[in-house]
């Protein structure tokens, strides 16, 4: 998610607290927040898929290869 969209999310939040939002602004805020959450989930999923765990027997298991196909959204 680009910096402009994050700034817009913050602007809408501040405006909602100060004076309230129009229906169009509430809808925009909802869409932007959903997009932001999806970006955070994608980022976290990518990080978790790159973790290697070494077992006691010395074998290394990559979590992305082991669990990457499961999508618990």
C-alpha positions in Angstrom: 0.0 0.0 0.0 1.4 3.4 -0.9 2.1 6.2 1.4 -0.7 8.4 -0.1 -3.4 5.9 0.8 -2.1 5.6 4.4 -2.1 9.4 4.7 -5.7 9.4 3.4 -6.7 6.8 6.0 -5.3 8.9 8.7 -7.0 12.1 7.3 -10.3 10.4 7.3 -9.8 9.1 10.8 -9.0 12.6 12.2 -11.9 14.1 10.3 -14.3 11.4 11.7 -13.3 12.3 15.2 -13.4 16.1 14.6 -16.5 16.7 12.6 -17.8 13.4 11.2 -17.7 11.9 7.7 -20.1 12.0 4.8 -21.5 8.7 3.5 -19.0 8.8 0.6 -16.1 9.4 2.9 -17.2 6.5 5.2 -17.3 4.2 2.2 -13.9 5.4 1.1 -12.6 4.8 4.6 -14.0 1.3 4.7 -12.4 0.4 1.3 -9.0 1.9 2.3 -9.0 0.1 5.6 -9.9 -3.3 4.0 -7.1 -2.7 1.4 -4.6 -1.9 4.3 -5.6 -5.0 6.3 -5.1 -7.2 3.2 -1.6 -5.6 2.6 -0.7 -6.3 6.2 -1.9 -9.9 6.0 0.1 -10.4 2.7 3.2 -9.0 4.3 2.9 -11.2 7.4 2.2 -14.3 5.3 5.3 -13.6 3.2 7.5 -13.2 6.3 6.1 -16.4 7.9 6.6 -18.3 4.6 10.4 -17.5 4.8 11.0 -18.8 8.3 13.1 -21.9 8.6 12.9 -24.1 11.8 15.7 -26.5 12.7 14.4 -29.7 14.3 16.2 -31.5 17.1 17.5 -34.1 14.6 19.1 -31.3 12.5 16.7 -31.2 9.7 15.5 -27.8 8.5 11.8 -27.2 7.7 10.6 -24.1 5.8 7.3 -23.0 7.1 6.2 -21.7 3.7 6.8 -25.1 2.2 5.1 -26.9 5.0 2.1 -24.6 5.6 2.2 -22.2 2.7 -0.7 -23.8 0.8 -3.1 -23.4 3.8 -4.9 -20.1 3.8 -6.7 -19.5 7.0 -8.3 -16.1 6.3 
